[in-house]
Amino acid sequence: MGSGSILYMSGTVPVRSETFVYREILALRSLGLDIQTASVHAPMHGLDEGVLEEMANGTTEIYSSGACSIVFDLFAELAAHPLRTIATMSRCKLDAFFSSDVTMSRRPKVVWQGMAGVALARRIRKKKITHIHAHMAHVPTTIAMYAAKQLGISFSFTGHANDLFPNRTLLKEKLERASFANCISYWHRAFFQSIVSRPDTDYPIVRCGVDTREYKAMPAPSGEKLEVLSVGRLVEKKGFDVLIKAAGEIAKAGGPAMRITIAGGGPGEKQLKALVEALPPTAEVVMLGDTDNDRVMGLMAQVDVFALPCRVADSGDRDGIPVVLMEAMARGRCVISGDLETIRELVEDGISGVMIPPGDQEALEKVLIELANDRIRVDELGKAARMRIEDEFDLMLNANRIKDALAARGLV
């Protein structure tokens, strides 16, 4: 059995927008695993005054330590371990210049990430790390892969969405070299298998779960208005424009009263606010901007329906299984989602929620009107949603799956 520490890393650890990463870390620690943390960018401080602030203070920083620091650690590692450092950087350069998965513009970035990996290895040598796990299959896993090579240890990773599609880099090489790759859905497993065929045990299904002990189901308010909440980064793939336009059309047609609340910030904010301003006076859409997770979970208790009409963006970007959908279902909320392959594994259409064709505004309008007129169905779908989370997407259930994957390889 392994007696060292596992290093967990992602783009930013901890950070408000990736609650699933720090929850997973805390869950594994509660199971008795020694989990250290590293962050490509500066950790976010001030998330709380307890465990998250302690995590931020104890996280090994990579890019945020500065370019000079990375170069210094690279040469220090070269002086102390010349053959291994030359081998790691040689592998990195071969990957950068000969992999079909690296575009011309990204080649220098991959070399820099290799240098950062060697620097990270230097910084964690004394921590007795025996394995590195990275969330996000692009930059964090690239750095983790080269750090692991430099240290002569194994690595693994969890792929999600943006990191597998528009920002995909060296995915084939990572799948070949990783000890295992956690799959947040069976769709992800099939996708990985189509690139590198390996036994299913090397691609364990590990959901980004939510803590059902912390998030209790709450009855829907069932007031005069149908209260609808949507949360996420304001980008094309989330489909917020579809939701706003649907609200406008329902209001124009004199449909049932409803209030749409959208929480989140992002590059599409200006465009979406313009859509809201153009709505008829009877359409009620509120945009809250960036909203922390505690407030989001509070809002969940005050609404009847959670809607996320996600779709595949023109860039190819798409959602994996949005954690916010799981959080809504854990709260016992009826959910509406765009019908993507991955999300079908979470939301069973007509049983634990409602799926609509991605980007289909008319379908969304129809569902919202039906739910506004049938609050009993809203409650039934919400109760089934909670049961779905308990059965498959519970945080501790999936933390034990990670522990099992590590134990099977003698790492814990």
N, C-alpha and C positions, 0 to 999 in steps of 0.2 A: 504494500500500500504506500502511496505517496505521503511524505511527511513535510513537504514544503508548502509554499503559498501559491495560490492561483492569482494571476494578475488579470483584472478585468479592465477593459479600456473601451472608449468610444470617442466621438468627436469632442464632446464636452461632458465631463463627469464631476459633479452632478449638474444637471441643467433642467429648468422647468419644462422644456418642450419634450424631454425624453424621460418621463416619469418611469416608464417600464424598465429602463436600465438600472436606475438606482433602487427601484423596488426589488428587482431580481437580485442585486448585490446584497441588500439587507435580508432578503429571504434566505439566501445561501448562508449568510453569516449566522442566521438564527438556527440553521441546521448543523452548525458547528464547523463550517468550512472557514479556513483562513483566506479571506479575499482581500487582496490589495487592489488599489485603483490607479489608473493612469488616464491622462486626458490630453488629446491632441491640442486643444485650445484651453484657455484659462478656465478653471472650474468656476461655476457660478456660486458666489457667496450670498448669504442672507436668505436662503430658501427656508431656513428655520434656525432656531437657536440650539438645536440638539444634534441628532445623528447626521443630518445632511451637512451641517456646517463642519462637523468633525470629519466627514468624508471629504469635503472640499479642502480642508486644511491638510489632510493626509494624502492627497492625490499627487502623484508624480506628473509634473507638467512637461510637455514636449515642445510644441511650437512656441508657446507663450513664454518659454525660458529665453527665447531670442536666438537668432541665427548664429551669432558669435558663439553662444553656449553650445549649440549643436555641433558646430565645426570643431570647437575645442574638445568636446567629448569624443568626437570621431577620431581625432588625432591621438588623443590619450588612449583610446581603445586600440588604435593601430600600433602604438608604441608597446602596449602591454600584451596584445594578442595579435601580432602582425599577420600570421598565416590565416587565422580565422577571419580577420577583418578584410583581408584581400579577397578571400573566398566569398564572403558575404556580398561585398561590393561588386565583385565580378558577376555573381549571379544576378544581382540587381540590374547591372548594365545590360546583360544579355536579355533579361526580361524586358527592359525598357525599349530596347532597339529591335528585338526580333519577335516579340509576342504580337499576334494578330489582334489582341485585345487592347493594345495601346496605340492611340492616335499619335501622329507626329507632334502635335502641340502638347501632349501629355508626357512625352518622354523625359524632358528635364524634371518634371514634377515627380515622376516615379524615382528617378535617381536621388532627388532631394529626400523623398520619403524613405529610401533605403538608408541614406545618411542619418536621418532621424531615428530609424530603427536601431542602427548601431549605437547612436547616442543614448537611446532609451535603454539598451542592454547595459551600457556603462553605468547608468543611474540606478538600475535595479539589481545589480550583481549581488550586493550584500543582503538583499531581501530574501534570498533562498527561494526564488520563484521557480516552480517546476513546470508551469504551463501558463500560456497566455490565451485569454479568450477575448475577442473583439466583437463589439456590436457595430454593425454597418460594414458591408463587404468592400467598400472602396478604400478611402485613405486610412482609417483606423486599422483595417485588416492588412493593408500593405505594410504599414509600419510594424504591426505585430508579427507578420511573417518573417521580416528581416531581423527583427529583434530576437525572435525565437531561434533563427538560424545562427545568429551570432552567439547566443548562449548555449546552443546545442540542446534545446528543449522543444517540446511540441507546442502547437497552437491550434486553435479552433475559432470559429466565428459564427455569427448569426447574420444572415442577409435579410433585408427588409423590402425596400421598394425603389426609391430614387437611386440607391447605391447599386442596384442590380440592372438598371435600365439606362437612363441618360448618362449616369456617372460610372458605368461599369468599367472596371480596370483589372486586368490580370485574373479574371474570375476563374478561368480554366486552370491556371497555375495554382491558385489558392485551393480549389477543390481537389486537385491532385495531391497537394502537399499537406493539407490540414489533417490533423488526427481525426477530426469529425467536423461536420457543419450542421448546426442546429437549424431546423426548418420550422418556420412559424405556421406552415400549412402543408397539406399533402400536395397542393399545387406547387409549392416551392420545391418539395422533394422531387417531383417529376421534372421540374425545370432544371434542377441541379443534375439529375440523372441523365437528362438529354445532353448535357455538356460533358460530364465525366461520370461514367457508370461505376458505381460502387455499391456494396451491400447496403440495404436499407438501414442497418444498424449504424452505419457511418453517417447517415442522414436522419438522426432522431427527430421526431416531431416534438417540438418544445414551443408552446404558445407563450406569447407575451401576456402573462396573466394579470388579473386584478385580485386584490385581497378582499375576498368575500366576508372576512371577519370584520374588516374596517368599513366596508360600504354595504350598508343594510338597504334592503328593498323598502321603498316608500310608496304609499298609495298616490296615484295621480290626483291633482287638485280637482279636475272635472268641473271647472267653473263655466261661466257663460261663453268665454272665448276658449278656443283650442290653443293652448300654449305650446309652441314649438321651439325647440332649441337646436342650434347647430354650432359646432365647435371645430376649429382647425385653422391651419395656416391658409391665408387668403391667396390660394394659387388655383390654377385652372382645373387640376385634377379633382378638387373637392366639390366642384359643381355649385358653389354658392350663387353664381349668377342664375342658374336654373331655378333655385329655390326662391330668389327674389322676384324673378319674372313670374313664377307660378303664383306667388302671393298677390302680385298685381292683377293677374288675369282673374283670379278668384274674386277679388274685390270688385273688379269691373263688372263681373257677371252677377253681383249681388249675392255671392256665396256666403257660407257660414262665417261668423266672426272668428278671427284668429290673429294671434300676435307671433311674429317670427323674431327670435333673438339670435343674433350671430356673434359669437365670441372668437376673437383671434385677430392677428395682424399679419401683414405680409405684402408682397409686391402688388397684389391686385386690389389693394384697399381703395385707391382713388377711383378706379373703374367701378367697383362695386358700390361705392357711395354715390356715384353719379346715377347708377341704376335705381338706388333707393330714392334719391331726390326726384326722379322722374315718375315715381309711382303715383297712382291716384290717391287722394286724401284719405279714402277709407281703408287703404292698405297700411297695415301697421308692421313695420320692419325696423328693428333696433340693432345697431351695430355697436358692440361694446369695446372693440379694439382688443389689444393684448390682455389676457385674463389669466390669473394664476389658477393652478389646479384645484386649490381649496374652494375658490369661488365657483369654479365650474361645477364641482360636485355639489355645492350648495344650490346652484341653479337647477341641477338635475332634479332635485326634490320639488321644484316649483313648477315643473312643466308636465304636460301630458305625453308629448311625443318628442323623440329625438330624430332629426332628419339629417342625413349626409348623402346627398345624391351624387356620389363620386363617379368618375368616368376615367377613361384613358386620355391623357393630354396629347396635344399634337406632337409634343416632343417624345412621346412614348412613355412618359412618366405615369405611374399608376400607384394606387395604394396597395399595401399588403393586406393586413387586417388591422384597421385603425384601432388603437387602444381606446380611444374615446368612445367608440361604439361598444366595446366591452364594458366600459365604465357605466355607460347609460343603461345597458342591459343588467348590470349588477345592481343598479338602483331600481330595477323593476320597471324600466321604461319601455314602452312600445317604440321600436326603431324602424325607420325607413332608410334603405340604403340603395345605392346604385349596384346593379347585379354584376359584380366582378367575380371571377372564378374563386379567388382567395376568400372573399367575404361570404360566399356560399357555405363555407365551412363553419362560419360563425352564426349567420342568420339563416334559418330555415324558412323559406318563403311561405307565409300563411300560417306558420306554426309559432316561431319565436320572433317574428318581425315581418316586414314587407319589403320585397325587393322589386325595384323598377328597372327597366332598361336604362343603361347609363346615358345620361344627358337627355332623357325623355321628359320634357316639361309637361306635356299633356298627361302622361301617366302619373306624374307627381301631383298635379292638380287633382286628378281623380281620387287618388289615395287620400290626400289631405281632406277633401270634402267628405269622403266615406267615413274616415275616422272621426271627423268633427261631429258627424251625425250618429255615431255608434260608439258611445263611450264604454259600453260593456265590452266590446271587442278590443278597445284600447287597453282595458284592464287585463283581459285574457292574454293578449300578446305580451304585455309587460310581465306577467307572472311566469309565462313560459320562457321569456328571455332570461329572467333570473335563474331559472332551473338550468338553462343551457350553459350559463357561465359556471355554475356550481359543478356541473358534470364534466366540463372539458377545459375551461379557461381560468380556473382558480389558480392564484399565484403560487401557493404552497404545493399544489399538485404538480405544477410544472417545474418548480424549483427542485423537487425530488427527481424529476426526469433528468434534469441537468446533473444532479449529483450522481445518478445512476450511470449516465454517460461517462462521467469522469472516473467513477469507481471501476467501471468495466475496463478501463485502460490503466488502472493502478495509479491514478493521479490523486486520489483522496483516500 
